[in-house]
């Protein structure tokens, strides 16, 4: 059975507890991302100007995360605005529907 801890060891454990409490109190910032209105003229004009409509190009154009751009393109495809032109394991390329 261990004896009593020395004062130095007690102080160190208290310091580490205080440091860990400070770390725990930091709030995680979850990025709230707004998807641009897919029916707006700005979005449609930007998509018409693009040579290849990919999630990466949309993300850079509208300053979005790639995952949000993928959701946006999937919504546009579901509405019939876009159609899937080519697909591979990594990248999907979309084309505007010519109605």
PyMOL CGO cylinders between C-alpha atoms (Angstrom):
from pymol import cmd
from pymol.cgo import CYLINDER

trace = [
    CYLINDER, 0.00, 0.00, 0.00, 1.37, 3.34, -0.98, 0.3, 1, 1, 1, 1, 1, 1,
    CYLINDER, 1.37, 3.34, -0.98, 1.87, 5.94, 1.68, 0.3, 1, 1, 1, 1, 1, 1,
    CYLINDER, 1.87, 5.94, 1.68, 0.80, 9.55, 1.60, 0.3, 1, 1, 1, 1, 1, 1,
    CYLINDER, 0.80, 9.55, 1.60, 1.61, 11.57, -1.49, 0.3, 1, 1, 1, 1, 1, 1,
    CYLINDER, 1.61, 11.57, -1.49, 4.16, 14.31, -1.21, 0.3, 1, 1, 1, 1, 1, 1,
    CYLINDER, 4.16, 14.31, -1.21, 3.06, 17.92, -1.52, 0.3, 1, 1, 1, 1, 1, 1,
    CYLINDER, 3.06, 17.92, -1.52, 4.62, 18.22, -4.97, 0.3, 1, 1, 1, 1, 1, 1,
    CYLINDER, 4.62, 18.22, -4.97, 2.63, 15.26, -6.28, 0.3, 1, 1, 1, 1, 1, 1,
    CYLINDER, 2.63, 15.26, -6.28, -0.60, 16.63, -4.81, 0.3, 1, 1, 1, 1, 1, 1,
    CYLINDER, -0.60, 16.63, -4.81, 0.06, 20.04, -6.40, 0.3, 1, 1, 1, 1, 1, 1,
    CYLINDER, 0.06, 20.04, -6.40, 0.75, 18.45, -9.79, 0.3, 1, 1, 1, 1, 1, 1,
    CYLINDER, 0.75, 18.45, -9.79, -2.46, 16.45, -9.71, 0.3, 1, 1, 1, 1, 1, 1,
    CYLINDER, -2.46, 16.45, -9.71, -4.42, 19.59, -8.83, 0.3, 1, 1, 1, 1, 1, 1,
    CYLINDER, -4.42, 19.59, -8.83, -2.76, 21.50, -11.68, 0.3, 1, 1, 1, 1, 1, 1,
    CYLINDER, -2.76, 21.50, -11.68, -3.56, 18.79, -14.19, 0.3, 1, 1, 1, 1, 1, 1,
    CYLINDER, -3.56, 18.79, -14.19, -7.18, 18.71, -13.00, 0.3, 1, 1, 1, 1, 1, 1,
    CYLINDER, -7.18, 18.71, -13.00, -7.46, 22.48, -13.49, 0.3, 1, 1, 1, 1, 1, 1,
    CYLINDER, -7.46, 22.48, -13.49, -5.90, 22.23, -16.96, 0.3, 1, 1, 1, 1, 1, 1,
    CYLINDER, -5.90, 22.23, -16.96, -8.23, 19.42, -18.00, 0.3, 1, 1, 1, 1, 1, 1,
    CYLINDER, -8.23, 19.42, -18.00, -11.25, 21.38, -16.75, 0.3, 1, 1, 1, 1, 1, 1,
    CYLINDER, -11.25, 21.38, -16.75, -10.19, 24.34, -18.87, 0.3, 1, 1, 1, 1, 1, 1,
    CYLINDER, -10.19, 24.34, -18.87, -9.90, 22.10, -21.92, 0.3, 1, 1, 1, 1, 1, 1,
    CYLINDER, -9.90, 22.10, -21.92, -13.34, 20.62, -21.27, 0.3, 1, 1, 1, 1, 1, 1,
    CYLINDER, -13.34, 20.62, -21.27, -14.97, 24.03, -20.98, 0.3, 1, 1, 1, 1, 1, 1,
    CYLINDER, -14.97, 24.03, -20.98, -14.06, 25.01, -24.53, 0.3, 1, 1, 1, 1, 1, 1,
    CYLINDER, -14.06, 25.01, -24.53, -17.14, 24.93, -26.68, 0.3, 1, 1, 1, 1, 1, 1,
    CYLINDER, -17.14, 24.93, -26.68, -17.02, 23.06, -29.89, 0.3, 1, 1, 1, 1, 1, 1,
    CYLINDER, -17.02, 23.06, -29.89, -18.07, 25.22, -32.76, 0.3, 1, 1, 1, 1, 1, 1,
    CYLINDER, -18.07, 25.22, -32.76, -20.21, 23.37, -35.20, 0.3, 1, 1, 1, 1, 1, 1,
    CYLINDER, -20.21, 23.37, -35.20, -20.24, 25.12, -38.52, 0.3, 1, 1, 1, 1, 1, 1,
    CYLINDER, -20.24, 25.12, -38.52, -23.75, 25.97, -39.53, 0.3, 1, 1, 1, 1, 1, 1,
    CYLINDER, -23.75, 25.97, -39.53, -23.80, 25.94, -43.29, 0.3, 1, 1, 1, 1, 1, 1,
    CYLINDER, -23.80, 25.94, -43.29, -26.47, 27.53, -45.40, 0.3, 1, 1, 1, 1, 1, 1,
    CYLINDER, -26.47, 27.53, -45.40, -27.17, 25.97, -48.74, 0.3, 1, 1, 1, 1, 1, 1,
    CYLINDER, -27.17, 25.97, -48.74, -27.80, 28.66, -51.35, 0.3, 1, 1, 1, 1, 1, 1,
    CYLINDER, -27.80, 28.66, -51.35, -31.30, 28.75, -52.79, 0.3, 1, 1, 1, 1, 1, 1,
    CYLINDER, -31.30, 28.75, -52.79, -31.16, 26.33, -55.71, 0.3, 1, 1, 1, 1, 1, 1,
    CYLINDER, -31.16, 26.33, -55.71, -33.94, 28.16, -57.56, 0.3, 1, 1, 1, 1, 1, 1,
    CYLINDER, -33.94, 28.16, -57.56, -32.19, 31.53, -57.55, 0.3, 1, 1, 1, 1, 1, 1,
    CYLINDER, -32.19, 31.53, -57.55, -30.90, 33.11, -60.75, 0.3, 1, 1, 1, 1, 1, 1,
    CYLINDER, -30.90, 33.11, -60.75, -27.39, 33.53, -59.34, 0.3, 1, 1, 1, 1, 1, 1,
    CYLINDER, -27.39, 33.53, -59.34, -27.00, 29.80, -58.78, 0.3, 1, 1, 1, 1, 1, 1,
    CYLINDER, -27.00, 29.80, -58.78, -28.34, 28.91, -62.21, 0.3, 1, 1, 1, 1, 1, 1,
    CYLINDER, -28.34, 28.91, -62.21, -26.13, 31.47, -63.98, 0.3, 1, 1, 1, 1, 1, 1,
    CYLINDER, -26.13, 31.47, -63.98, -23.06, 30.21, -62.13, 0.3, 1, 1, 1, 1, 1, 1,
    CYLINDER, -23.06, 30.21, -62.13, -23.91, 26.61, -63.09, 0.3, 1, 1, 1, 1, 1, 1,
    CYLINDER, -23.91, 26.61, -63.09, -24.39, 27.60, -66.75, 0.3, 1, 1, 1, 1, 1, 1,
    CYLINDER, -24.39, 27.60, -66.75, -20.92, 29.18, -66.82, 0.3, 1, 1, 1, 1, 1, 1,
    CYLINDER, -20.92, 29.18, -66.82, -19.19, 26.07, -65.48, 0.3, 1, 1, 1, 1, 1, 1,
    CYLINDER, -19.19, 26.07, -65.48, -17.62, 23.70, -67.97, 0.3, 1, 1, 1, 1, 1, 1,
    CYLINDER, -17.62, 23.70, -67.97, -17.91, 20.70, -65.64, 0.3, 1, 1, 1, 1, 1, 1,
    CYLINDER, -17.91, 20.70, -65.64, -20.34, 20.73, -62.73, 0.3, 1, 1, 1, 1, 1, 1,
    CYLINDER, -20.34, 20.73, -62.73, -18.69, 18.72, -59.98, 0.3, 1, 1, 1, 1, 1, 1,
    CYLINDER, -18.69, 18.72, -59.98, -19.11, 18.91, -56.20, 0.3, 1, 1, 1, 1, 1, 1,
    CYLINDER, -19.11, 18.91, -56.20, -15.60, 20.33, -55.86, 0.3, 1, 1, 1, 1, 1, 1,
    CYLINDER, -15.60, 20.33, -55.86, -16.17, 23.10, -58.39, 0.3, 1, 1, 1, 1, 1, 1,
    CYLINDER, -16.17, 23.10, -58.39, -19.51, 24.03, -56.82, 0.3, 1, 1, 1, 1, 1, 1,
    CYLINDER, -19.51, 24.03, -56.82, -17.92, 24.08, -53.37, 0.3, 1, 1, 1, 1, 1, 1,
    CYLINDER, -17.92, 24.08, -53.37, -15.21, 26.49, -54.50, 0.3, 1, 1, 1, 1, 1, 1,
    CYLINDER, -15.21, 26.49, -54.50, -17.66, 28.66, -56.46, 0.3, 1, 1, 1, 1, 1, 1,
    CYLINDER, -17.66, 28.66, -56.46, -20.11, 29.13, -53.58, 0.3, 1, 1, 1, 1, 1, 1,
    CYLINDER, -20.11, 29.13, -53.58, -17.60, 28.82, -50.70, 0.3, 1, 1, 1, 1, 1, 1,
    CYLINDER, -17.60, 28.82, -50.70, -19.20, 25.67, -49.29, 0.3, 1, 1, 1, 1, 1, 1,
    CYLINDER, -19.20, 25.67, -49.29, -18.00, 22.38, -47.89, 0.3, 1, 1, 1, 1, 1, 1,
    CYLINDER, -18.00, 22.38, -47.89, -17.82, 19.60, -50.45, 0.3, 1, 1, 1, 1, 1, 1,
    CYLINDER, -17.82, 19.60, -50.45, -20.39, 17.54, -48.53, 0.3, 1, 1, 1, 1, 1, 1,
    CYLINDER, -20.39, 17.54, -48.53, -22.87, 20.43, -48.68, 0.3, 1, 1, 1, 1, 1, 1,
    CYLINDER, -22.87, 20.43, -48.68, -22.17, 20.89, -52.39, 0.3, 1, 1, 1, 1, 1, 1,
    CYLINDER, -22.17, 20.89, -52.39, -22.91, 17.19, -52.94, 0.3, 1, 1, 1, 1, 1, 1,
    CYLINDER, -22.91, 17.19, -52.94, -26.25, 17.57, -51.16, 0.3, 1, 1, 1, 1, 1, 1,
    CYLINDER, -26.25, 17.57, -51.16, -27.04, 20.64, -53.24, 0.3, 1, 1, 1, 1, 1, 1,
    CYLINDER, -27.04, 20.64, -53.24, -26.27, 18.81, -56.50, 0.3, 1, 1, 1, 1, 1, 1,
    CYLINDER, -26.27, 18.81, -56.50, -28.31, 15.79, -55.40, 0.3, 1, 1, 1, 1, 1, 1,
    CYLINDER, -28.31, 15.79, -55.40, -31.27, 18.09, -54.70, 0.3, 1, 1, 1, 1, 1, 1,
    CYLINDER, -31.27, 18.09, -54.70, -30.91, 19.72, -58.10, 0.3, 1, 1, 1, 1, 1, 1,
    CYLINDER, -30.91, 19.72, -58.10, -30.78, 16.29, -59.72, 0.3, 1, 1, 1, 1, 1, 1,
    CYLINDER, -30.78, 16.29, -59.72, -33.91, 15.21, -57.83, 0.3, 1, 1, 1, 1, 1, 1,
    CYLINDER, -33.91, 15.21, -57.83, -35.74, 18.32, -59.07, 0.3, 1, 1, 1, 1, 1, 1,
    CYLINDER, -35.74, 18.32, -59.07, -34.71, 17.58, -62.64, 0.3, 1, 1, 1, 1, 1, 1,
    CYLINDER, -34.71, 17.58, -62.64, -32.49, 20.62, -63.14, 0.3, 1, 1, 1, 1, 1, 1,
    CYLINDER, -32.49, 20.62, -63.14, -29.33, 18.53, -63.48, 0.3, 1, 1, 1, 1, 1, 1,
    CYLINDER, -29.33, 18.53, -63.48, -28.63, 15.08, -64.78, 0.3, 1, 1, 1, 1, 1, 1,
    CYLINDER, -28.63, 15.08, -64.78, -25.70, 12.83, -64.02, 0.3, 1, 1, 1, 1, 1, 1,
    CYLINDER, -25.70, 12.83, -64.02, -23.37, 12.94, -67.03, 0.3, 1, 1, 1, 1, 1, 1,
    CYLINDER, -23.37, 12.94, -67.03, -20.53, 10.75, -65.80, 0.3, 1, 1, 1, 1, 1, 1,
    CYLINDER, -20.53, 10.75, -65.80, -19.67, 9.01, -62.60, 0.3, 1, 1, 1, 1, 1, 1,
    CYLINDER, -19.67, 9.01, -62.60, -16.66, 7.24, -61.17, 0.3, 1, 1, 1, 1, 1, 1,
    CYLINDER, -16.66, 7.24, -61.17, -15.85, 5.97, -57.73, 0.3, 1, 1, 1, 1, 1, 1,
    CYLINDER, -15.85, 5.97, -57.73, -14.56, 9.38, -56.64, 0.3, 1, 1, 1, 1, 1, 1,
    CYLINDER, -14.56, 9.38, -56.64, -16.22, 12.05, -58.77, 0.3, 1, 1, 1, 1, 1, 1,
    CYLINDER, -16.22, 12.05, -58.77, -19.66, 12.70, -60.21, 0.3, 1, 1, 1, 1, 1, 1,
    CYLINDER, -19.66, 12.70, -60.21, -20.01, 15.07, -63.15, 0.3, 1, 1, 1, 1, 1, 1,
    CYLINDER, -20.01, 15.07, -63.15, -23.36, 16.69, -63.81, 0.3, 1, 1, 1, 1, 1, 1,
    CYLINDER, -23.36, 16.69, -63.81, -24.84, 18.45, -66.84, 0.3, 1, 1, 1, 1, 1, 1,
    CYLINDER, -24.84, 18.45, -66.84, -27.71, 20.90, -67.07, 0.3, 1, 1, 1, 1, 1, 1,
    CYLINDER, -27.71, 20.90, -67.07, -30.94, 19.51, -68.45, 0.3, 1, 1, 1, 1, 1, 1,
    CYLINDER, -30.94, 19.51, -68.45, -31.81, 21.07, -71.80, 0.3, 1, 1, 1, 1, 1, 1,
    CYLINDER, -31.81, 21.07, -71.80, -35.60, 21.34, -71.51, 0.3, 1, 1, 1, 1, 1, 1,
]
cmd.load_cgo(trace, "trace")
